[in-house]
Amino acid sequence: MTAKKSGSRLETDIERCRSEGQWDKIPELVRQLSTKLIANGLCLEKVPAVSPSLSNKNTGSPLSNRSTTEQEQEIITCYEKSGDIALLYLQEAEKVSGIQNRSPKPGPTAQDLELGYFLETGLQRAHVIHFKNGNLTQGVGRFREILRAVETRTTQNLRMTIARQLAEILLRGMCEQSYWSPLEDPPTVSPLDDPTRQGHTHSKNYTLSRLTVCFCYLFCPQENTEEALLLLLISESMANRDAVLSRIPEHNNDRIISLQSASVVYDLLTIALGRRGQYEMLSECLERAMKFAFEEFHLWYQLALSLMAAGKSARAVKVLKECIRLKPNDPTIPLLAVKLCIGPLHWLDEGECFAKTVIDMGEKAAEFRAKGYLAIGLVYSLKATDASLRSTQEDYQRKALGAFQRLAQSLSPTDHLAAFYLALQLAVSRQIPEALGYVRQALQLQGDDVHSLHLLALLLSAQKHYHDALNIIEMALSEYPENFNLLYTKVKLESMCRGPEEALLTCKHMLQIWKSFYNLTNPSDSGRGSSLLDRAIADRRQLNAMTLPDFSDPETGSVHATSIAASRVEQALSEVASSLQSSAPKHGPLHPWLTLAQIWLHAAEVYIGMSKPAEASACTQEATNLFPTSHNVLYMRGQIAELRGNVDEAKRWYEEALSINPTHVKTMQRLGLILHQLQRYSLSEKVLRDAVQVNSTAHDVWNSLGEVLQAQGNAAAATECFLTALELEASSPILPFTIIPRAL
Amino acid sequence: MLAMDQGVVEEWLSEFKTLPDSAVSNYAASLKDKGALVPALYKVIRENYSDEIVDKDGQSKVLSFTVPSVSKPSVYHEPSAIGSIVLTEGALANHGLSRVVYSGPHLQRETFTAQNRFEVLTFLLLCYNAALSYMTSTSLQSLCQLSSRLCICGYPRQQMRRYKGISIRMTVTSEFLVQLITGIHYALCNGEVELGSKALDDVLYRAQLELFPEALLVGNAIKSSLRGAALKSNSKEGARSIQVEITPTSSRISRNAVTSLSIRGHRWKRHDAVDLGSPDELMDISEVDEGVWPGGVGPDMTLPTITISNSVTTLNLGAKAMKKCRLGGRTSKDKDREAGPLITGRAASENTELSIKRLTLTSSQSVPKGGALTSLTRTASAVFSRSFEQVTSGSAPPSSNHTASETGRYSCSLQEDGLGYLSPTPNHTQRSPSISVHLGSDL
């Protein structure tokens, strides 16, 4: 009661000062008033809530007639009012000191303001009570009210805390549908509030000075993630500024404090941005956290993961290396690195090192050990494909098989991967019946695995069971209708067993799928009504400088060591693709344009098979528009020229293709044939021998080589070649087995 | 057709509701024999999906949100208050309030295939997550249990959990796991502590085995952000248990620690000691000062408060105002050069304790060497005061209004302030006083 009285006396004092123009006295009085109110609230809280039955007896007591809720209401009113007054006091006090400093005369130095215990309690107690009572709506409202008040220097840390707390509530306790914007009235009924307790709203006859000058200038969040993000970015900027950088021991505590407050903010940022799939932005935010990160595993690891999710693979691997140094016993980290090394980066040597560290962990790696064998097996398998010497190839193939066998032993029997990769590796080394056995095993464990189905189809095609293979492909397509890899194989098989017309229909179908995938209106710039397609056309110019890596023929294409540049292009393209649209399919080929060019080339091939050079040329032209310097496009042009009987022109195209990709086996084979026709036998032999070095399983190259040798009169060697060709042809699939992706 | 399928599903659900707890597992085991149910479920799910991916006009729905930026003023902040450091970090500027799509547009799906299954499920889960506050605790519990099962079935951890029935590994995608984690996070913070943390662990386990960076990222962040928090289990039905505590907000970082803010001035002394050729460097003087002010709120202030001489204040004002000055006319280079030796003197004292150094240096900046600097200052402060006059006169016109709000602010019954400041350049009015605030009171 006395508190109340003195409170009103203070109010009168303030009024008096105001009328007398004694501005400098006012802040102190306001401060006193606020403190009084807080004390009042604290006292009220200490008074035990009086139950109605009890209050009936003690009619004398002033509290007796009050119900608990009324009392609570009074407490909250005290706190909210005192908090507001405290803020007003600080705002005014700073204004006053500001005016003094501005004056040319040396004024009294402004006192250092700080929140005392009372002011701090007053500013925080009200919302704490709201949340304790289950009144989330009012608690959030109170938070927003404080945050929207004009910022003062003294309340900076309070703002940072409250901003973080509000962000936490938005992320942990609210959802899109229960959200209301800070400028809207809160919903009267909300699932956020405890239905058993009724809240109150006390009307205020004053307002805090707000940031707001005109709302139209200001960003106001419309969604809970937006608001959380805004609050977190504000908190981040403050936390970042307070990062303690000195490493001397006496600042250890300071450093830990600054690290903790920052890492909470970064964790919440990760949650908010992760939900929305904004990994690119997240990786930039976490990069800023790095000034805290010395020897801090969590920050390094999160940065690495965000870089990985954002598609910045090379940098992710570098950061992962630091993570491994900080936590050498965690098998997940080197595995993540291998995943990047054998995937987008194609850094096989690095990948091998990472995979070995996992295997070296032995039993400690537990369930991840199998993954280690898988990783190293894949590295060897890819190295075998890259190797240009046959002995090295065989060596790596043997190593890969060994790793996959260890994988099979260490994996749980429910995992299909061991069987699948054994099958794939055996298939690559043309052990078709064995491979079939394993692929069947894999399919028993995982019946709808697209890669196993594809491999089965290719194996069947190697055994020349084209109809069965086509059936399998169609079955797989019923589950994966938009898988372009399957569709490419389908085109090949169809032209083989159902005639080129069917194959052309499939090509048309592929174009339709492609269009429905990428031609959806792109909403992020819906104002201009442009589609992803339009936008991509805009960057076509930069695409012109890139080459088209092979998808259907990776034996000589993108995965080959000699075309590192091509894989760099892929990397660049995948980044472009991921920035183009978040909903773009993550699976399948990397870039819409690569896919499109690929489809046109397949169609061109079908037309060449039909001996229709005009149509084939039109299709190739479409691909040329996209990737004019691709060796695949040039190869196709050479074939068309051959079809038209222009041997010289064909030769020129093939030579151009080889100047771009000197290890493109198909081109080498065609060029060898032409040189043979031109009776330049020794040059032809040289080209064909080179081709065989690159890919020893290409039966048509062996065949051509045999012919050249025969023409040169070397019958014995020619026979040898023909036999090899025959043998290889018997196990040759319709498309190379390596079309099936090998990734962790 | 759909009505029939819906009927089948509803029948199944009502049948399920009447089951006693003990019979649930037997019932679940017999589900696969209900031939009509599974296709009906598929159809109902697909129908819901098809409804959700379009807006009321039948257009493909696109969910987007605005990425806020601290460099743009918002209802909660003013960029100028955040300080120059963050705002000069170019990365932030790139993210000026861009609208970003996070879901959609989605293709209509005629069939539910292995390829689009997770696209559909991820989207449906996104819809579920948008309404988490409205979900009953039973629903949240089911979400947690479902997540645990889905993630560990077919993996060694399954044996530890005694989950019977299915032991085939179910394919998942990283995006799907991220959506699951979002739901689990809500459950975890709203009463389902035990089931929620188990589910989170299981999802993380799976994400590790599958090497999914997205799910690992979000899962790790949730785990780490909840480490200190005391989560309360659901004591009574329907009560959400989000709590906040009173947190001491005064800066607990001691003033003499080198922070990323104070390091700026530090670096400047070391590298730029020799060459101070352009007025740009001069501006750093003011930035050193800016660097001090946020840390100055600490209660554990052991350092003596140094009363700063007036000249420092004017110097800093001057340096700040230099920006304006340079916009207009060029400042003589020679004058700046004369400032050179002064800086070298500053570098010499580098060995002294940093904080003291900062203070002493700031005062030495202006006090001893008058000459060029003071004349510079004079020009600068003249510019400053002129610009200030412009500002005040600019916002003055509704002067009666202005004073009304001025007086009003001191009493407790205030009307919305700022009306008096309703000028199109709000920052201007606010910034001028704020310069003097940090300079004067902090040091």
Interface residues (C-beta under 8 A of the other chain):
Chain A: E11 I14 E15 C17 R18 W23 I26 V30 L33 I85 L88 Q91 E92 E94 K95 S97 G98 I99 Q100 N101 R102 P106 T109 A110 Q111 D112 L113 E114 L115 E120 T121 Q124 R125 H127 V128 F131 K132 G134 L136 G139 L147 R148 V150 E151 R153 T154 T155 Q156 N157 L158 M160 T161 A163 Q165 E168 I169 L171 R172 G173 M174 C175 E176 Q177 S178 P182 L183 S190 P191 L192 D194 P195 T196 N205 Y206 T207 L208 S209 R210 L211 T212 V213 C214 F215 Y217 L218 F219 C220 P221 Q222 E223 T225 E226 L229 L230 L231 L233 I234 S237 M238 N240 R241 D242 A243 V244 L245 S246 H251 D254 R255 I257 S258 S263 V264 Y266 D267 L268 T270 I271 G274 R275 R276 G277 Q278 Y279 M281 L282 E284 E287 R288 K291 H298 Y301 Q302 L305 S306 M308 A309 T332 L335 L336 K339 E367 F368 K371 S412 T414 D415 L445 Q446 D448 V450 S478 E479 Y480 P481 E482 N483 S516 F517 L520 T521 N522 P523 S524 S526 Q581 S582 S583 K586 H587 L744
Chain B: S60 V62 S64 F65 T66 V67 P68 S69 V70 K72 P73 S74 V75 Y76 H77 E78 A81 I82 G83 I85 V86 E89 A91 H95 L97 R99 V100 V101 Y102 S103 G104 P105 H106 L107 T113 A114 Q115 N116 N129 A130 A131 L132 S133 Y134 G154 Y155 P156 S167 I168 R169 T173 E175 V178 T182 H185 Y186 C189 N190 Q208 L209 L211 P213 E214 L216 L217 V218 N220 A221 I222 S224 S225 G238 A239 R240 I242 Q243 V244 E245 I246 T247 P248 T249 S250 S251 R252 I253 S254 A257 V258 T259 S260 L261 I263 W293 P294 G295 G296 V297 P299 M301 T305 T307 I308 N310 T313 F388 T407 R409 Y410 S411 C412 S413 L414 Q415 E416 D417 G418 Y421 L422 S423 P426 S432 P433 S434 S436 V437 H438 L439 G440 S441 D442
